[in-house]
Amino acid sequence: MIVIDANLLLYAYNRSAPAHADAKAWFEQTLSHSEPVGIPWQSISAFIRIATNSNLPDSLQMQNAVAVVHQWLTRPQVQALAPGDLHWTIYRQMLIEGQVRGPLTSDAQLAALTIEFGGTLHTTDRDFTRFPGLRWVNPLHT
């Protein structure tokens, strides 16, 4: 399963982002295949929160951001990911073994969710190197 970090979603939809063209092409290609795609609720929420921030260039109207997310979630291979029964156990391990503090706790949660679903996290954020057992890739630098 491909698990997607919010940064790739934002790059794919924000024309002002330096990585926009590459992220958009990667995301469109990812959604055109049959491989399962997991989009964590954490990534969905971050996408909506940041993409609709009127202080940013090319921000989306809320109605448009919601429509975009709805299009993702209606694809048969796309699943919104929520923590399951093993989440706390894995999350706790990521927090401790990843030597996490402050803002990196969100990354630890995303790492735990990816591991819980047996996926590979797709992100441009190198902070994920700190999490043991996490499979991750930067699809824009292959």
C-alpha positions as CSV (number, residue, x, y, z in Angstrom):
1,M,0.0,0.0,0.0
2,I,1.2,3.5,-0.9
3,V,0.6,5.8,2.1
4,I,0.7,9.5,1.3
5,D,2.1,12.3,3.4
6,A,0.3,15.7,3.2
7,N,3.3,17.4,1.7
8,L,2.9,15.5,-1.6
9,L,-0.8,16.3,-1.7
10,L,-0.1,20.0,-1.2
11,Y,2.6,20.1,-3.8
12,A,0.3,18.4,-6.3
13,Y,-2.4,21.0,-5.9
14,N,-0.4,24.2,-5.3
15,R,0.8,25.6,-8.6
16,S,3.2,27.9,-6.7
17,A,5.1,25.0,-5.1
18,P,8.5,24.4,-6.7
19,A,7.8,20.6,-6.8
20,H,4.3,21.1,-8.2
21,A,4.8,19.6,-11.7
22,D,6.6,16.6,-10.4
23,A,4.2,16.0,-7.5
24,K,1.1,16.4,-9.7
25,A,2.5,14.0,-12.3
26,W,3.4,11.4,-9.6
27,F,0.0,11.7,-7.9
28,E,-2.0,11.4,-11.1
29,Q,0.1,8.3,-12.1
30,T,-0.4,6.8,-8.6
31,L,-4.1,7.3,-8.7
32,S,-4.3,5.7,-12.2
33,H,-2.9,2.4,-11.1
34,S,-4.7,-0.4,-9.2
35,E,-2.2,-0.5,-6.3
36,P,-3.9,0.3,-3.0
37,V,-3.4,3.9,-1.8
38,G,-3.9,5.0,1.8
39,I,-4.4,8.6,2.7
40,P,-4.3,9.1,6.4
41,W,-7.0,11.3,7.9
42,Q,-4.0,13.3,9.3
43,S,-2.9,14.0,5.7
44,I,-6.4,14.8,4.6
45,S,-6.9,17.3,7.5
46,A,-3.5,18.9,6.9
47,F,-4.2,19.2,3.2
48,I,-7.6,21.0,3.8
49,R,-6.1,23.2,6.6
50,I,-3.1,24.4,4.5
51,A,-4.6,24.4,1.0
52,T,-7.4,26.7,2.1
53,N,-5.2,29.2,4.0
54,S,-5.9,32.4,2.2
55,N,-2.4,33.8,3.2
56,L,-0.8,31.3,0.8
57,P,-0.6,31.8,-3.0
58,D,-3.0,29.6,-5.0
59,S,-5.1,28.7,-2.0
60,L,-8.2,26.8,-2.6
61,Q,-11.8,27.7,-1.6
62,M,-13.1,25.3,1.0
63,Q,-15.7,23.9,-1.4
64,N,-12.9,23.1,-3.9
65,A,-10.6,21.5,-1.3
66,V,-13.5,19.3,-0.1
67,A,-14.4,18.3,-3.7
68,V,-10.7,17.3,-4.3
69,V,-10.6,15.1,-1.3
70,H,-14.0,13.6,-2.2
71,Q,-12.6,12.7,-5.6
72,W,-9.7,10.9,-4.0
73,L,-11.8,9.0,-1.6
74,T,-14.3,7.8,-4.2
75,R,-11.6,6.0,-6.2
76,P,-11.9,2.2,-5.6
77,Q,-8.2,1.8,-4.7
78,V,-8.1,4.7,-2.3
79,Q,-8.8,4.3,1.4
80,A,-8.8,6.8,4.2
81,L,-6.5,5.4,7.0
82,A,-7.4,5.6,10.6
83,P,-5.6,4.1,13.6
84,G,-6.5,0.6,14.5
85,D,-6.0,-1.6,17.6
86,L,-2.2,-1.8,17.2
87,H,-1.7,1.9,16.7
88,W,-0.8,2.9,20.3
89,T,1.8,0.1,20.6
90,I,3.5,1.1,17.3
91,Y,3.1,4.8,17.9
92,R,4.7,4.5,21.4
93,Q,7.6,2.6,19.8
94,M,8.1,5.3,17.1
95,L,8.1,8.0,19.8
96,I,10.7,6.4,22.0
97,E,12.9,4.7,19.4
98,G,12.7,7.7,17.1
99,Q,13.8,10.0,19.9
100,V,10.9,12.3,19.1
101,R,10.1,15.6,20.6
102,G,7.6,18.4,19.9
103,P,6.4,18.7,16.3
104,L,7.9,15.4,15.2
105,T,5.2,13.6,17.2
106,S,2.9,14.0,14.2
107,D,5.6,12.3,12.0
108,A,5.8,9.5,14.6
109,Q,2.0,9.0,14.3
110,L,2.2,8.9,10.5
111,A,5.0,6.4,10.7
112,A,3.0,4.2,13.1
113,L,0.0,4.3,10.9
114,T,2.0,3.3,7.8
115,I,3.6,0.4,9.7
116,E,0.2,-0.6,11.1
117,F,-1.2,-0.9,7.5
118,G,2.0,-2.6,6.1
119,G,2.5,0.3,3.7
120,T,5.3,2.4,2.3
121,L,5.1,6.1,3.2
122,H,5.6,8.4,0.3
123,T,6.9,11.8,1.4
124,T,9.5,14.4,0.7
125,D,10.3,14.8,4.4
126,R,13.7,13.2,5.4
127,D,12.7,13.3,9.1
128,F,11.2,9.9,8.6
129,T,14.6,8.3,8.5
130,R,14.5,8.3,12.3
131,F,11.8,5.7,12.6
132,P,12.8,2.0,12.8
133,G,11.0,-0.4,10.6
134,L,9.3,2.3,8.5
135,R,9.5,1.8,4.8
136,W,9.5,5.2,3.1
137,V,10.4,6.7,-0.3
138,N,10.6,10.2,-1.8
139,P,8.8,9.6,-5.1
140,L,10.1,12.9,-6.5
141,H,13.7,11.8,-6.1
142,T,13.8,8.3,-7.6
